[in-house]
Structure formats: C-alpha cells, structure tokens
Amino acid sequence: MKIKISTRVVLLIGKYAIKIPIDRRGYLQGKNEKAVWKSGKCRKLLAPLVWSRFGIVIQKRCTEINYFVDNYVFEIKNTFPHMDFYNCDLYNHQNWGIYQGRQVLIDYGIDESISKMY
C-alpha cells in the first residue's frame, strides 16, 4: 500500500486509488470528479471512477508517469472549460497516469474557485 497526501489522502491499494478528503477543498474536488465522470465527456482521457460518495472517490489505479502529452491537456481544457484557468495543475505529470495502455488524467476535480481557496 502507498499513501499520498495533499487535499486528500490517497490510498493506493491493489487495483484501486481511494481518495479521502481531509479538508473542504478535497471534498469539493471529490464532488467535481464525480460530476465530470458522470458527464460522460472525454472518458478516454480520465482515470475510471468506480464509486463516489460524500466526496470520497474510488478510481481504478493507474501507473505513474514522468511526462504528459500537451495535446491531451488541450483536449481536457476544451472539453471541460472549468479546468481552463491560469496555473492549473493539468501540466503536472503527477496528475496523469497510464491505464490500459493509454494516458489518462488522474486528478480531474480541480477548478479555479477550489484552487484559490487557500
């Protein structure tokens, strides 16, 4: 098991990533991830969401990468305008991973209002 912490505690267990909010931002990010996934848009570029409730998110686990493809960032920003803001962390390779041989966005709950909360 591996644990990562930011606005959420992320437990990497087996085939799953479990994201548990530790503050209001983390809670809102979990709610946004659920809404983005439920929209059905651009799912080929998103880590699959398995379950979500009360801001807690369970996704399929992805392989970590040390790079990302700019074209995917452009496609995400065009599909989800709430993610198209200055200093968005879509350019952080740690928010991307590999799932079933393709690059996907792991952390897709951020928006400008959440990023400015603290």
C-alpha positions as CSV (number, residue, x, y, z in Angstrom):
1,M,0.0,0.0,0.0
2,K,1.2,3.5,-0.8
3,I,-0.2,6.7,0.7
4,K,-0.1,10.2,-0.8
5,I,-1.4,13.4,0.8
6,S,-2.5,16.8,-0.5
7,T,-6.1,18.0,-0.1
8,R,-7.0,14.3,0.1
9,V,-5.4,11.2,1.5
10,V,-4.9,8.8,-1.4
11,L,-4.5,5.2,-0.6
12,L,-3.1,3.1,-3.4
13,I,-4.4,-0.4,-2.7
14,G,-4.2,-3.2,-5.3
15,K,-6.1,-2.1,-8.4
16,Y,-7.7,0.9,-6.8
17,A,-6.9,4.5,-5.7
18,I,-9.1,5.6,-2.8
19,K,-9.2,9.4,-2.3
20,I,-10.4,10.6,1.1
21,P,-10.8,14.4,1.6
22,I,-9.0,15.9,4.5
23,D,-10.4,19.5,4.0
24,R,-13.1,21.3,2.2
25,R,-11.0,21.6,-1.0
26,G,-10.6,17.8,-1.1
27,Y,-14.3,17.3,-0.5
28,L,-15.1,19.7,-3.4
29,Q,-12.6,18.0,-5.6
30,G,-14.2,14.6,-5.0
31,K,-17.7,16.1,-5.8
32,N,-16.3,17.6,-9.0
33,E,-14.6,14.4,-10.1
34,K,-18.0,12.6,-9.7
35,A,-19.7,15.3,-11.8
36,V,-17.0,15.2,-14.5
37,W,-17.2,11.4,-14.8
38,K,-21.0,11.4,-14.8
39,S,-21.0,13.9,-17.7
40,G,-19.7,11.1,-19.9
41,K,-17.4,13.5,-21.7
42,C,-13.9,12.6,-22.8
43,R,-13.8,9.4,-20.6
44,K,-11.0,8.0,-22.7
45,L,-8.7,10.6,-21.1
46,L,-9.9,10.1,-17.5
47,A,-9.0,7.6,-14.9
48,P,-12.1,5.4,-14.5
49,L,-14.2,6.4,-11.5
50,V,-15.6,3.3,-9.7
51,W,-17.5,4.8,-6.8
52,S,-18.1,8.2,-5.2
53,R,-20.0,9.4,-2.1
54,F,-19.6,12.2,0.4
55,G,-16.5,13.5,-1.5
56,I,-14.7,10.1,-1.3
57,V,-13.7,8.8,-4.6
58,I,-12.5,5.3,-5.7
59,Q,-10.8,5.1,-9.1
60,K,-9.1,2.4,-11.0
61,R,-5.4,2.6,-10.2
62,C,-3.1,3.9,-12.9
63,T,0.6,3.5,-13.5
64,E,2.6,6.6,-12.6
65,I,4.4,8.5,-15.4
66,N,7.1,11.1,-15.6
67,Y,5.7,13.0,-18.6
68,F,2.4,14.0,-20.2
69,V,1.2,14.9,-23.7
70,D,0.3,18.5,-24.3
71,N,-2.4,17.6,-26.8
72,Y,-4.3,15.8,-24.0
73,V,-4.2,18.9,-21.8
74,F,-5.6,20.9,-24.7
75,E,-8.4,18.4,-25.2
76,I,-9.2,18.3,-21.5
77,K,-9.4,22.1,-21.3
78,N,-11.6,22.3,-24.4
79,T,-14.0,19.6,-23.1
80,F,-14.1,20.9,-19.5
81,P,-13.9,24.7,-19.5
82,H,-13.8,24.8,-15.7
83,M,-10.3,23.3,-15.9
84,D,-9.0,26.0,-18.3
85,F,-7.5,28.6,-15.9
86,Y,-4.1,30.1,-15.2
87,N,-1.8,27.9,-13.2
88,C,-4.0,24.8,-13.5
89,D,-2.2,21.7,-12.4
90,L,-3.0,19.8,-15.6
91,Y,0.6,20.4,-16.5
92,N,1.8,18.5,-13.5
93,H,2.8,15.0,-14.7
94,Q,1.8,13.6,-11.2
95,N,-1.8,14.2,-12.2
96,W,-1.5,11.9,-15.2
97,G,-1.1,8.1,-15.4
98,I,-1.3,5.1,-17.7
99,Y,-4.5,3.0,-17.7
100,Q,-4.8,0.1,-20.1
101,G,-2.0,1.4,-22.2
102,R,-3.3,5.0,-22.6
103,Q,-2.5,8.2,-20.8
104,V,-5.3,9.4,-18.6
105,L,-5.9,12.3,-16.2
106,I,-6.0,11.0,-12.6
107,D,-6.9,14.2,-10.7
108,Y,-9.8,15.9,-12.5
109,G,-11.7,17.5,-9.7
110,I,-10.0,20.9,-9.6
111,D,-11.5,24.2,-10.8
112,E,-10.4,27.8,-10.4
113,S,-12.5,28.5,-7.3
114,I,-11.1,25.5,-5.5
115,S,-7.5,26.3,-6.4
116,K,-7.9,29.8,-4.8
117,M,-9.5,28.6,-1.6
118,Y,-6.3,28.6,0.5
